[in-house]
Amino acid sequence: MADLLLQIGIMAIYTCLLCWLIQRIAFFRQSGLSKQQLIGIFLVKIAAGCVYGCIHLYYYGGADTWSFFDSGRMIYDTIFINPWYYIELTFGPNARIPPYYLCEILEPIPFWSDVRTYSMLRINALLHLISGGYYYVHVVFWAFFSFCGLLALYRTFNYFFPEKHFASCFVLFFVPSILFWTSGIHKSGISFLAIGLMCYHFYHFLQYKNRLKRLLYMTLCAALLSIVRPYILMLLLPALTSCFWTYYYPKYSFTKFVFVYFIYIIALLNAYKLHPKLDILARVYDAHYYFVVYKPGTGDIPINMLSLENKWTFVQQIPQAFFNAAFRPLLLEVNSLVQAMSAIEMTFLIVFMLLCLGFNRFREIEQRCFLYTCLFFAVTYFIFVGWIVDNLGAIVRYRAIGLPFFLGFFVFILDWNRLKRRFSSFDFFPIKK
């Protein structure tokens, strides 16, 4: 009991400190949300992160999130053996043959050969310096990372579509799957930190506001994203490039997006000529084969195998890949509580998206650059995930990255006044005279 009270006390201290920062820093104060709203959203994300940790501990036996925390503690413990070991393991390069004096220490620590996943251990090893070794204290900071990224994305949405601020707030902070999967100790929170800040500074770059500084910030965000999830950066770059072009020359914006993507895809397909590691199709195939063959699970769904000998299979699987990543699991195919909740949520979201299409104001939107940015990034992201992942549980987790942009597109095109007029005039309970 004393240990639990100590953990709650440390959580409360850091939560109060971060709430104080939220009220003082201009980035938060100028968001358009009140101090009470900002703190309320942050507290909701902390609660979601705690639920995330509990579910993974008691329902999934710990899974990656607790492994990141425990492995970070192993790195932290080396500070009592030799502080230089801690510094080298936390800040030094990995995915190499370790020096002899670290071999025994690294034996129980996983992910040494994986640069992306080991970065999660680095962050947790740093947080162990101030967390007292408590998982849920780490949750407070990871929720803050995610909160900053999503708030930056919210501000970006507001710059382009200020009349949709309430809907943007709901999509980014209160859609259950986005709230749940981005609040825990995992890559998604850091990914959104990089994505949100990159989009935020990109908008200010478009406005000629301190362009050199904005470019530096975007480069740092891109570097962070390239470490954590490089494929997201690969998919985000053509969307932002197209947005840059069409922002200043909005005529034929959709055609320009298609053209940029066409050139980008041709360049990616031929990148292997520069270096074998840049063979994108081979990398996608390896990840796909690993998921299908070496990671069987109870939530696996049948998908057609990709083939490097017949590259046309990548094109053939685009519809199935997009559908799987964007809309599954369906209500009739769930086999776990998390999947059931996701299927129910997706059912409501599909109805919402159909309403947006039925009552859209697409032709009234003059500046469509960011509208297409959201659509193209989300669609290509879902196709990429659908190519690789064949497990419903993993799909639900990965979808959280593309969902804000996908839902954002539908929110932006919705004609709320038209929808309101239509349903206000509908007689649900007609009375016969």
Residue, then its C-alpha position, 0 to 999 in steps of 0.5 A: m500500500a505504501d508503494l502504491l501511495l508513493q507512486i500516486g504521489i510522484m504521479a501527482i507531483y509531475t502532473c501538477l508540474l506539467c499542468w503548470l507548464i501548460q498554463r505558462i507556455a505560449f504554445f499551449r495558451q495560444s491554442g484556442l482552448s482554455k486552460q481548463q480545457l487543456i488541463g482536462i484533455f491532458l488528464v484524460k490522456i493520463a487516465a487513458g494511458c493508465v488504462y492502456g497499461c492495465i489492459h496490457l498487463y492483465y489482459y496481454g501479459g505485459a506486451d511491448t509497453w511493459s517490455f519497454f519499461d522493464s528494459g529501460r530499467m535494466i539500462y538504468d540499473t547499469i548506472f550503479i555498476n558504471p555510469w559510463y555504461y548507462i551513458e553508452l547504452t542510452f546515448g550510444p549507437n546500437a544495432r552493432i557488435p557491442p563492446y566486450y564489457l557490455c555483452e553480459i549486460l545486454e544479454p537480457i536486454p531485447f531490441w539491441s539490433d532494432v534501432r527503432t524499438y531500442s529508441m523506446l528503451r532509451i526514453n524510458a531509461l532517461l525517465h527512470l532517472i526521475s520516475g522512482g521506477y514506477y510505470y505509471v509515472h512514465v505514463v504521465f510523460w508519455a501522455f504529455f508527449s502525445f498531447c503536445g503532438l496532437l495539440a500541434l496537429y489541432r492547431t494546424f487543423n484550425y489554421f486551415f479550417p478554423e470553423k471546424h475547431f470543435a469537430s477537430c478537437f473531438v476527432l484528435f482528443f476524444v475518438p476512443s481508439i486515437l485516445f487509447w492507442t496514443s496515450g500509452i508507452h509505445k511508439s504512437g505517442i512519440s510518432f504523433l509528437a513528431i507528426g504534429l509538430m512537423c505539420y505545425h511548423f510546416y504551416h508557419f513555413l508556408q506563411y513565411k514566418n521565420r522560415l529558416k527556424r521552421l525548416l530546422y524544427m521540421t528537420l528535427c521532427a523528421a529526424l525523430l520520426s525517421i528513428v521511431r517510424p521511418y515509413i511514416l516519414m516516407l508517406l508524409l513527405p509527398a503529402l507535404t510536398s504536394c501541399f506546398w505546391t498547391y498552397y501557392y498554386p491551388k488550381y488543379s490541386f488534385t491533379k498536382f497531388v496525383f502528379v507528385y505522388f506519381i513522380y515520388i512512387i517512380a523514384l522510390l521504385n528505382a531507389y534500389k539502384l542507388h543502394p540495395k537497402l533502398d529497395i522499398l518493395a523488398r522491405v515491404y515484402d520482408a515485413h509482410y512475410y514476417f507478420v504472416v509467417y512468423k507472427p501468427g495470432t488469434g486475430d489473423i485474417p486471410i490476405n493474399m501473399l505479396s511476391l517480389e517475382n510478380k510485383w503486380t501483386f502489390v497493385q492487386q492487393i491495394p483495395q484489400a489492403f486499404f479496406n483491411a487497415a481502414f475499416r476492419p475489424l467488422l462486428l461479425e469477426v471480432n474475437s477479443l474485447v479490444q477488437a469488439m470495442s474497435a468494431i463498434e467504434m468503426t461502425f459509428l465512424i463509417v456511418f459518420m463518414l457516409l453522412c459527411l459524404g451525403f452532406n458535403r460542402f466540397r465544391e465550396i472549399e476553395q483552398r483544398c491543399f490541406l484537405y488533400t494532404c489529409l486524404f492522400f497521407a491517410v489512404t497511402y498509410f492504410i494501404f501500406v499497413g494493409w500490405i504488411v499486417d494480417n492481424l486485427g489487433a495489430i491493425v487496430r493499433y496501427r490505424a490510430i496514426g492515420l485515423p486523425f487525418f482520415l476523419g479530418f478529411f470527412v470533418f472538413i467537407l461536412d456541411w453541418n448546417r445542411l445536415k442540421r436542417r435536414f434532420s431538424s425537418f425530419d419527423f421521426f414520430p409522425i402522428k396521423k391526423 
